[in-house]
Amino acid sequence: MADNDGSPQLSELVSFLQTLPEPHILCDRDYRIIAANEAYRANWPDRQEVVGRKCYEVSHRYAVPCDQAGEFCPLQRSLRSGQRERVLHLHHTPQGESFENIELSPIRDASGEIVYYIEKLEPLPGARSQAHAQGLIGRSPAFVRMMEMVARVAPSDAAVLLQGESGTGKELVAGAIHRISKRADQPFVAVDCSGLPETLFESELFGHERGAFTGATARKTGLVEAAAGGTLFLDEVGDIPLSIQVKLLRLLETGTYRRVGSPELRKAEIRIVSATHRPLAEMVEAGSFRQDLFYRLNIFPIFLPPLRERGDDVLLLAEALLARVAGGRKLTLSAAAQAWLVGYAYPGNVRELRNLLERACLLCDGDEIQREHLPAGENAAFSRSTVKFTEKPAPDLRTLARSFAGNRKALAAELGLSERTLYRRLKAAGLS
Ligand SMILES: Nc1ncnc2c1ncn2[C@@H]1O[C@H](COP(=O)(O)OP(=O)(O)OP(=O)(O)O)[C@@H](O)[C@H]1O
């Protein structure tokens, strides 16, 4: 694929691109698309011409390269590293916004200088930025960073530990990891590790033989066996009793387990994804979670951002979830309802947003959800300041209270609280 002088020949590169089954484009160092293969063009209505345009303009509708628009630019990265680079980008495609795995490979001339880039674009299954039947929704930087980790680890067999507050979507992300993995056609089995008594838990997980314990009238297959070849999702893994933790560790280390009541060692070929909202590292310190198991589960940690750190995702999610919970009704959100939703702090994260909308649907007789269909109480400023409040408790309030001495109204305004709430807070802090 080179001229006599050793530099890559454009016509040969273009022919090579055509042989590739996945969508590919060829760009120069100046972001200009100089060729697009058939698989790429097939996605565009009327085979709209993209050659000659800039990649950031076609894929992002940006007027400037991605890195100047606050995103990672694989081309810039590759120029710096001189290597192939991969990123996950949210792209405008003819089918709507979609997460795409981008892989950029530099092509050099005879002198070793990078002259072109081959860019492969593969849609990430199971995630959409917009409303989508059951997929993960989001486009905020915190969400995209999390999805980038998901896209990186999913194709491997590495154990993943999902950490995040309740309702942030850990189970949904576990499902996405499975769907993106090469195990997608095999079972995805979710185990809720909380709330099961120890003996029952062991038999649920590993199965039991007939007569293994009172009431075991028949042999039972466990969830580990049911997940064979696929993914076992251990939800609330921090709740696994210590005695079962040893058995889980053996499963992870040797790929073997025993049914309850059987001496026979059985083989399991599974990928483990686990999730917790509890501080596992602290539990290790406290001795309630085995350190060796923690390391085995935590090969690739992914942190799920709380909704309050996901900015504009709130409205994106609200619209999509509204469509899901509205039972066929076409409902919209009034400006006041939107403002309230954007300002609220969501201690219960996406699950709470979904529940709020479900309740609002039931209260709303018309086709627009109003402020009064959402919970009574203070607005945006209140909720956001509550979060700050819990992060920085009494000392700040004490300082502040002194500098606003006697003027409760001004202090309330400064904190974004109603005077009544401020009064309650001051009283609780012994400052009223
Ligand atoms: N990014 C998202 N896009 C769409 N829906 C979401 C998203 N994240 C969460 N949800 C929805 O929010 C609800 C809670 O999600 P999920 O059960 O996955 O959270 P979780 O973190 O596992 O919660 P818990 O820790 O309480 O088990 C579900 O209805 C899920 O569909």
PDBQT file of the ligand as one rigid body, heavy atoms in Angstrom, charges set to zero:
ROOT
HETATM    1  N1  LIG A 501     -29.151   6.045  32.469  1.00  0.00    +0.000 N 
HETATM    2  C1  LIG A 501     -30.402   5.555  32.602  1.00  0.00    +0.000 A 
HETATM    3  N2  LIG A 501     -31.250   5.609  31.565  1.00  0.00    +0.000 NA
HETATM    4  C2  LIG A 501     -32.516   5.154  31.693  1.00  0.00    +0.000 A 
HETATM    5  N3  LIG A 501     -33.028   4.642  32.803  1.00  0.00    +0.000 NA
HETATM    6  C3  LIG A 501     -32.235   4.534  33.864  1.00  0.00    +0.000 A 
HETATM    7  C4  LIG A 501     -30.868   4.978  33.819  1.00  0.00    +0.000 A 
HETATM    8  N4  LIG A 501     -30.300   4.741  35.010  1.00  0.00    +0.000 NA
HETATM    9  C5  LIG A 501     -31.256   4.173  35.777  1.00  0.00    +0.000 A 
HETATM   10  N5  LIG A 501     -32.420   4.047  35.091  1.00  0.00    +0.000 N 
HETATM   11  C6  LIG A 501     -33.698   3.513  35.624  1.00  0.00    +0.000 C 
HETATM   12  O1  LIG A 501     -33.715   3.801  37.022  1.00  0.00    +0.000 OA
HETATM   13  C7  LIG A 501     -34.193   2.692  37.765  1.00  0.00    +0.000 C 
HETATM   14  C8  LIG A 501     -33.131   2.215  38.726  1.00  0.00    +0.000 C 
HETATM   15  O2  LIG A 501     -32.069   1.625  37.986  1.00  0.00    +0.000 OA
HETATM   16  P1  LIG A 501     -31.251   0.363  38.549  1.00  0.00    +0.000 P 
HETATM   17  O3  LIG A 501     -32.163  -0.610  39.227  1.00  0.00    +0.000 OA
HETATM   18  O4  LIG A 501     -30.387  -0.140  37.443  1.00  0.00    +0.000 OA
HETATM   19  O5  LIG A 501     -30.386   1.115  39.666  1.00  0.00    +0.000 OA
HETATM   20  P2  LIG A 501     -29.391   0.490  40.752  1.00  0.00    +0.000 P 
HETATM   21  O6  LIG A 501     -28.225   1.427  40.833  1.00  0.00    +0.000 OA
HETATM   22  O7  LIG A 501     -29.123  -0.943  40.425  1.00  0.00    +0.000 OA
HETATM   23  O8  LIG A 501     -30.248   0.616  42.077  1.00  0.00    +0.000 OA
HETATM   24  P3  LIG A 501     -30.046  -0.169  43.491  1.00  0.00    +0.000 P 
HETATM   25  O9  LIG A 501     -28.668   0.153  43.998  1.00  0.00    +0.000 OA
HETATM   26  O10 LIG A 501     -31.098   0.431  44.369  1.00  0.00    +0.000 OA
HETATM   27  O11 LIG A 501     -30.251  -1.623  43.198  1.00  0.00    +0.000 OA
HETATM   28  C9  LIG A 501     -34.618   1.655  36.747  1.00  0.00    +0.000 C 
HETATM   29  O12 LIG A 501     -35.984   1.849  36.471  1.00  0.00    +0.000 OA
HETATM   30  C10 LIG A 501     -33.787   1.990  35.531  1.00  0.00    +0.000 C 
HETATM   31  O13 LIG A 501     -34.430   1.581  34.357  1.00  0.00    +0.000 OA
ENDROOT
TORSDOF 0
